[in-house]
Amino acid sequence: MVTVNVVVLAGTVAAEPVARTMPSGDEVTELRVSVPEVGKRHLPLPVAAWHATVGPRALDGIAKGDPVLVHGQLVRRFYRSGAGARSLTEVVATGIKKLEAPVEP
């Protein structure tokens, strides 16, 4: 059986990207990409961009409201908190590209 885990999202950055340094020294930028559902509201999805994977320059100039194309993998993380066991599903980006805004006629 072959398993494929590829995610491609085209949407708008819903909130300002947040850059963090992990205790291991790795740098990661977290952002939410708003992807429109057909006939419904916009669905914001969490995206984690590890600088070692996408490169720190890939995120230069990306801000809230910018149209972006994200490709990566879907990852589910499990952790414990005061409320018990929790899980988080996010896209771990292997590439991010800022798209040009559509030109109004």
C-alpha positions in Angstrom: 0.0 0.0 0.0 1.3 3.4 -1.0 0.7 6.4 1.3 0.9 10.0 0.0 0.9 12.9 2.4 1.0 16.1 0.2 -0.9 19.3 1.0 -1.2 22.3 -1.3 -3.0 25.4 0.0 -3.8 28.6 -1.8 -5.2 31.2 0.5 -4.7 34.4 2.5 -2.7 34.9 5.6 -5.3 35.3 8.3 -3.1 36.7 11.2 0.4 38.1 11.5 3.0 35.4 11.4 4.6 34.6 14.8 8.3 33.6 14.8 9.6 31.5 17.7 12.9 29.8 18.7 12.4 26.4 20.2 14.4 25.2 23.2 16.5 23.1 20.7 17.5 26.3 18.9 15.4 25.5 15.8 13.4 28.5 14.5 9.8 28.1 13.4 7.2 30.6 12.1 3.6 29.9 12.7 0.9 31.4 10.6 -2.8 30.8 9.8 -3.8 30.5 6.2 -7.5 31.3 5.5 -8.8 28.9 2.7 -12.3 29.5 1.3 -14.7 26.6 1.4 -17.1 26.4 -1.5 -20.2 28.3 -0.6 -19.2 28.8 3.0 -17.0 30.9 5.2 -13.2 31.0 5.2 -11.5 28.2 7.1 -8.3 29.3 8.9 -5.7 26.5 9.0 -2.6 26.4 11.1 0.7 26.2 9.2 4.2 25.7 10.7 7.2 26.8 8.6 10.5 25.5 10.0 13.3 27.8 8.9 15.6 24.8 8.3 13.2 23.4 5.8 11.7 26.4 3.9 14.6 28.8 4.5 14.3 32.1 6.5 14.0 34.2 3.4 10.9 32.4 2.2 8.9 34.2 4.9 10.3 37.7 4.2 7.6 40.1 3.4 4.7 37.8 4.3 2.1 39.6 6.4 -1.6 39.4 7.3 -3.8 39.7 4.2 -1.1 38.5 1.7 -2.2 35.7 -0.7 0.1 32.7 -0.4 0.7 29.3 -1.8 1.8 26.7 0.8 2.9 23.2 0.1 3.9 20.6 2.7 2.7 17.7 4.8 -0.2 17.2 7.2 1.1 16.4 10.7 -0.9 15.5 13.8 0.8 16.2 17.1 -0.2 14.8 20.5 0.5 16.4 23.9 -0.7 16.6 27.5 -2.0 19.7 29.1 -3.8 20.5 32.4 -7.1 19.5 30.7 -5.8 16.1 29.6 -4.5 14.7 26.4 -4.9 16.9 23.3 -4.0 16.8 19.6 -3.2 19.3 17.0 -3.4 18.9 13.2 -1.3 21.3 11.2 0.4 21.7 7.9 4.2 21.6 8.1 5.3 23.7 5.2 8.2 22.6 2.9 7.6 25.7 0.7 5.8 29.0 0.9 5.4 31.4 -2.0 3.8 34.9 -1.8 1.3 35.2 -4.7 0.6 38.4 -6.6 -2.6 40.1 -5.7 -5.3 39.8 -8.5 -5.5 42.8 -10.7 -9.0 44.5 -10.7 -10.2 45.2 -14.2 
